[in-house]
Amino acid sequence: MAFFPIVAFIICATFIESSAKVPALPLPSYVGKACKANDPNLNECVVRTGAPVIKRIAQGDPKYRIPRLEPLTIDQMRIAQGTRQVGMTMECVQCQLYGLADVNFTAARVDLKRRHVEWDFHLDKLQFLGKYKVSGQVLILPITGDGDANITLFNVDFSFYYDYDLERRENGKHYFKITNSTLLHNIGGMYIYLKNLFNGDKLLGENMNHFLNENWRDIVQEVAPAVADALAQVFRNTIGAMADLVPFEYLFPSD
């Protein structure tokens, strides 16, 4: 099952529906040999085959609609934090996401009979760089500003679970489609730096950044869902597009 882990972090083009010519591309040559459906150690094969090629995939592959992943652009990320200490709204526009090329594919659980797949991943660091706008209140002090933002997450663990169905097309081959999915995540730490807070007031800005980092656990509760949504969309779009190109029989050959 080399296909799944390899394309886990790719945003792909629109799903093609063409009855005139149904595509049937093989796995990319750099993937190597696919894992057989009847392999008693299928889960281990998936990780062993998929883990080494993530860096290669991050470079992009137009033939398989794979854009370059480093960095990955997120048009907008919104954080709305509301606690007794921090009540603010922040938007990061055209955020550049760095770190996906260094993801570690740690485990897989594949159940072909139930048509259910689970992947586990780990990242030491995931960094967002972009332009921000923030407004709100921290303690008794209003917080305002716009400028460059650095939001870095540490020790990020996440798992993507999904179920799928198979459909037989005119070329006689089967293609799969996700029916439902879930992304679970855990973030071990966060660093945040917002430049040009309070119209460039250095003292107020440094103190505010220090306070935000001291209270990172409160902030990350709002950051995490935004990150999870972005990653989940990458997974769904990638699988949906690639599943239209590579038949299921090529992903899990039976002989």
Order of alpha helices (4+ residues) and beta strands (2+ residues): alpha-alpha-alpha-beta-beta-beta-beta-beta-beta-alpha-alpha-alpha
